[in-house]
Amino acid sequence: MPPSNARARLAGVECLLWAIEHRVELQELAVQCADRDELQGSLKRLHQFDDGQCNFVMSLSVSHMTRKQQAYLKEERDQLRQELGLDTH
């Protein structure tokens, strides 16, 4: 995978893992927002996410929260970090 694509994918995977780990906080934020645009603005303001990262977080489905899927995402994150020469921990 070209480095720019790997960086973008890594950012997305890390956002998904963040959303899973902070699912209660994310749910509370979502129910307080009037609509998707307000939620996106809140994610940008509170967590410095860009548009792509917001889309990853807001499109998260419950099926991504299973232990198996989390393990897959963590493995993918570690592989991307290794590919990019970044620390895997």
ChimeraX attribute file (.defattr): number of C-alpha atoms within 10 A of each C-alpha:
attribute: neighborCount
match mode: 1-to-1
recipient: residues
	/A:1	10
	/A:2	8
	/A:3	11
	/A:4	10
	/A:5	11
	/A:6	17
	/A:7	16
	/A:8	14
	/A:9	18
	/A:10	20
	/A:11	19
	/A:12	19
	/A:13	21
	/A:14	19
	/A:15	21
	/A:16	27
	/A:17	22
	/A:18	13
	/A:19	19
	/A:20	20
	/A:21	13
	/A:22	11
	/A:23	16
	/A:24	11
	/A:25	11
	/A:26	17
	/A:27	11
	/A:28	10
	/A:29	14
	/A:30	18
	/A:31	10
	/A:32	10
	/A:33	14
	/A:34	9
	/A:35	10
	/A:36	11
	/A:37	10
	/A:38	14
	/A:39	19
	/A:40	21
	/A:41	17
	/A:42	17
	/A:43	21
	/A:44	15
	/A:45	11
	/A:46	9
	/A:47	10
	/A:48	12
	/A:49	18
	/A:50	14
	/A:51	13
	/A:52	14
	/A:53	22
	/A:54	21
	/A:55	15
	/A:56	16
	/A:57	24
	/A:58	18
	/A:59	10
	/A:60	16
	/A:61	10
	/A:62	8
	/A:63	10
	/A:64	15
	/A:65	17
	/A:66	11
	/A:67	10
	/A:68	11
	/A:69	13
	/A:70	18
	/A:71	13
	/A:72	13
	/A:73	18
	/A:74	17
	/A:75	13
	/A:76	16
	/A:77	21
	/A:78	17
	/A:79	16
	/A:80	23
	/A:81	17
	/A:82	12
	/A:83	15
	/A:84	17
	/A:85	9
	/A:86	11
	/A:87	8
	/A:88	14
	/A:89	5
